[in-house]
């Protein structure tokens, strides 16, 4: 008999912060003051570009954004991920997010995070929340340094639905009996692929869709 799962987006759904906040933190924690100032200024000046790309598509935004990691040492990114979690991610956790996961776990659902964030930044959150599994983007590295490109599968937008189908097939999960949670209209495919979609802290477009389909809408504040 197939089991069921609960799939969670992260940025805006479980936490207030996002991948830009994570990169900005890394930018401020460069080995030298000059490097920190340069990286931080680069992030600030790129905000309008990020916003424009995000309006085009989440996939376009992620491909543009992760190019800014080019040249970052792999060992430094991984080692500092726990401090990033303590400084940025943990304080931004929505107050009711742990309760949502705990209630879902008591219902016997497999807990799975599906995030467009990077695996080494998502892992501490997954461990903190005690979820069963997480799926996230991964940077490509060459000779210990980031190339600025993402590995496959690319986790964003419509590809999340494909990833969830593949995951369900491998783990014997019935998607029709499963749940999904997200805040963004860009994750409509992720929500539509399960039998029990829920809009969490939704943006305007997702709230409109949720009302049209009579999906539950919850606020984790």
C-alpha positions in Angstrom: 0.0 0.0 0.0 1.4 3.4 -1.0 2.1 5.9 1.7 1.5 9.7 1.6 3.8 12.7 2.1 3.8 16.3 2.9 6.0 18.5 0.6 7.1 21.9 1.8 8.6 24.9 -0.1 10.9 26.9 2.2 11.4 30.6 1.3 8.3 32.5 2.2 6.6 29.3 3.3 8.5 28.0 6.4 10.9 31.0 6.7 10.7 34.7 6.1 14.2 34.9 4.6 15.2 33.8 1.1 18.1 32.8 -1.1 19.2 36.5 -1.5 19.5 36.9 2.2 21.7 33.8 2.4 24.0 35.1 -0.4 24.1 38.5 1.2 25.2 36.9 4.5 28.0 35.0 2.7 29.0 38.3 1.0 29.3 40.1 4.3 31.5 37.2 5.6 34.3 37.2 3.1 37.8 36.5 4.3 38.8 40.2 3.9 37.0 43.5 4.6 37.6 44.6 1.0 36.1 41.4 -0.3 33.1 41.7 2.0 32.5 45.4 0.9 32.8 44.5 -2.8 30.5 41.5 -2.6 27.9 43.3 -0.5 27.8 46.2 -2.9 27.4 43.9 -5.8 24.4 42.2 -4.2 22.8 45.6 -3.4 23.3 46.9 -6.9 21.9 43.7 -8.4 18.5 43.8 -6.6 16.6 45.5 -9.5 18.1 42.9 -11.9 17.0 40.1 -9.5 13.4 41.5 -9.3 13.2 41.8 -13.1 14.4 38.2 -13.6 12.0 36.9 -10.9 9.0 38.5 -12.7 10.1 36.7 -15.9 10.3 33.3 -14.2 11.7 31.7 -11.1 13.9 29.5 -13.2 15.5 32.6 -14.9 16.0 34.2 -11.6 17.7 31.2 -10.0 20.0 30.8 -13.0 21.0 34.4 -12.9 21.3 34.6 -9.1 23.4 31.5 -8.6 26.0 32.8 -11.1 27.0 35.2 -8.3 28.4 32.3 -6.4 31.1 31.8 -9.1 34.5 31.5 -7.5 33.3 30.8 -4.0 35.3 28.0 -2.2 33.3 24.9 -1.6 34.8 24.2 1.8 34.0 27.8 3.0 30.4 27.7 1.9 29.8 24.3 3.6 31.6 25.1 6.8 29.8 28.5 7.3 26.4 27.0 6.5 25.7 26.2 10.2 26.5 29.8 11.2 24.3 31.1 8.4 21.5 29.0 9.8 22.0 30.4 13.3 22.3 34.0 12.1 19.7 34.2 9.3 17.5 31.2 8.8 16.6 30.0 12.3 15.5 33.5 13.4 13.3 33.9 10.3 11.4 30.6 10.9 7.7 31.4 11.0 6.4 30.8 14.5 3.8 28.2 13.5 6.0 26.3 11.0 7.3 23.7 13.5 3.7 23.1 14.6 2.5 22.5 11.1 5.2 19.9 10.5 4.6 18.2 13.9 0.9 17.9 13.2 1.6 16.5 9.7 4.1 14.0 11.2 1.5 12.8 13.7 -0.8 12.2 10.8 1.7 9.6 9.5 2.9 11.6 6.5 6.5 11.5 5.3 8.0 15.0 5.7 9.9 16.3 2.6 11.3 19.8 1.9 11.5 20.8 -1.8 13.5 24.0 -2.0 15.2 26.2 -4.6 17.8 27.0 -2.0 21.2 25.3 -2.0 21.6 21.9 -0.4 24.2 23.0 2.2 22.0 25.9 3.4 18.8 23.8 3.5 20.4 20.8 5.3 20.6 22.6 8.8 17.0 23.7 8.5 15.9 20.1 7.6 17.8 18.8 10.6 16.3 21.4 12.9 12.8 20.7 11.8 13.3 16.9 11.9 12.0 16.3 8.4 12.5 12.9 6.7 14.1 14.2 3.6 15.0 17.3 1.6 15.4 18.1 -2.1 17.4 21.3 -3.0 19.6 22.8 -5.6 23.3 22.0 -5.7 26.1 24.1 -7.0 28.6 22.7 -9.5 32.2 22.9 -8.2 35.5 22.6 -10.2 38.8 22.2 -8.3 37.0 23.2 -5.1 35.4 26.4 -6.4 31.9 27.2 -7.6 31.4 27.5 -11.3 28.3 29.6 -11.0 26.2 26.9 -12.5 23.6 24.6 -10.8 23.7 20.8 -11.0 20.7 18.8 -12.1 17.9 18.4 -11.3 17.1 22.1 -11.3 14.7 22.7 -8.4 12.3 25.6 -9.2 8.9 26.3 -10.7 7.4 23.6 -12.8 10.4 21.3 -12.3 9.3 20.8 -8.7 6.3 18.9 -9.8 8.5 16.6 -12.0 10.9 16.0 -9.1 8.0 15.2 -6.7 6.6 12.7 -9.2 10.0 11.0 -9.5 10.4 11.0 -5.7 6.9 9.6 -5.2 7.6 6.8 -7.7 10.9 5.9 -5.9 9.5 5.9 -2.4 6.0 4.4 -3.0 4.1 7.6 -2.3 0.6 8.3 -3.4 0.5 11.9 -4.6 -3.3 11.9 -4.6 -3.2 11.3 -0.9 -0.3 13.7 -0.3 0.0 17.4 0.8 2.0 20.3 -0.5 2.6 23.8 1.0 3.9 26.9 -0.7 3.6 30.7 -0.6 4.2 31.5 -4.3 2.2 31.3 -7.5 5.5 30.1 -9.2 4.9 26.9 -7.2 1.5 26.3 -8.7 2.7 23.1 -10.4 4.0 21.7 -7.1 0.7 22.3 -5.4 -1.4 21.0 -8.3 0.4 17.7 -8.5 -0.9 16.6 -5.0 -4.4 15.8 -3.8 -4.2 18.3 -0.9 -2.6 21.6 -1.8 -2.4 24.4 0.7 -1.4 28.1 0.1 0.8 29.3 3.0 1.3 33.1 3.5 0.3 33.3 -0.2 1.2 36.1 -2.6 -1.7 37.8 -4.4 -1.8 35.5 -7.5 -1.6 32.3 -5.4 -4.3 33.6 -3.0 -6.5 34.2 -6.0 -5.9 30.7 -7.4 -6.5 29.1 -4.0 -9.8 30.9 -3.7 -10.8 29.7 -7.2 -10.1 26.1 -6.4 -11.2 26.3 -2.8 -7.7 25.3 -1.5 -7.0 25.9 2.2 -5.1 29.1 3.0 -3.1 29.4 6.2 -0.8 32.0 7.8 2.1 30.7 9.8 2.7 34.0 11.5 
